């Protein structure tokens, strides 16, 4: 055997050994990461071990029922309830309906007890404004006593405004002048107008009271208009998607070859070795958040800091893509789907793909409700964004959330799931198998929990089909961004107090 040929053979053997070793490491690391995600997903199913009888050291109190750590959706119910009261429709509601609405803002709700003081203050204020009772007044006082910075002043404020009508007395102008500065420190937003209406009514300023009522009514209606437009737009989009889906199904049944999903072109260089590099990249993507959670300090209750932490985690996970360039030759982004050819048509397919996905989401929602009925001990689906929105976020926080949900998340997740993971799966599976498995993984790694698996799987499969059908990540990114924008808009309308 000639020396050059022997050197080449030795080089090939060393390369094969290196790939086998890297493949084994990737398999072990991926198994560990997936195990962590599965344990986190299955933790709600774990029942606490009962203490040993007769051992006082191990005696524990009975565990409280586990409740979801999510924001209470008081924004929309509060606005509609106040609007009914402003239009004198509240008293026309039957007592059971009134009680159900008031229970939405009840301080006895375990979820509400866990909410920030700003949210609980607004809930108690709505209760007091809709139906002034001693119990609702005590709720306001309870929240005031938790406000350590101005506890006495806030308690005096509510006592002066709301205890006087309960005792058939009236607030005086001098009293109002003394307590008004305290009101401006409580971050009540539009709820502050409710207090001003009550004050003007007690002072006998009917003209000012009517003016405030009309202004508040217009403000509430103006906030409900976007909800009406959003729901109307979704219904129209879903109808278009339903019709388009039927048309494509008929065309496919008549000529399946036209819609055959081709296997993407192989990566230049050594395609047999590059799938290991793709697996390594995706494993790094999953492992980075776990490593960050171990070494990064707790962010505390400040919602701005929580937002910056979430954005930093997202950007950190994106660095896993740098591993694509460590191969010889490196894997370019165009090899995993960043294809800008026919970009206009691909953007259009993103909109159309989302429209055709909408009619499938109610079916996925029914499956989620079925899972919830089968597993009543599991908390309902929740997302960290819900907690941020439930904490009376500022305009900066809302802007950051839209940036994270509609730009960063679609770009990073589509590149990693529909680009890297799907590319790795296609080295061993058919396109259909790659779509199914990548969609399952996509659903599992999201923080909403096991109940949200059907909707998340549906979305992931739709984005994956778009990627394969068009040979580009662009349609999936557009559809993903639209979905997140719609979901975040609904959260804003329902959750923001």
Secondary structure by P-SEA (a helix, b strand, c coil): ccaaaaaaaaaaaaaaaaaaaaaaaaaaaaaaaaaaaaaaaacccccccccccccccccccccccccccccccaaaaaaaaaaaaaacccccccaaaaaaaaaaacccccccccccaaaaaaaaaaaaaacccaaaaaaaaaaaaaccccaaaaaaaaaaccccccccccccaaaaaacaaaaaacccccaaaaaaaaaaaaacaaaaaaaaaaaaaaaaaaaaaaaaaaaaaaaaaaaaaaaaaaaaaaaaaaccccccccccccccccaaaaaaaaaaaaaaaaaaaaaaaaccccccccaaaaaaaaaaaaaaaacccccccccccccccccccccccaaaaaaaaaaaaaaaaccaaaaaaaaaaaaaaacccccccccaaaaaaaccccaaaaaaaaaacccaaaaaaaaccccaaaaaaaccccaaaaaaaaaaaaaaaccccccaaaaaaaaaaaaaaaaaacccaaaaaaaaaaaaaaaaaaaaacccc
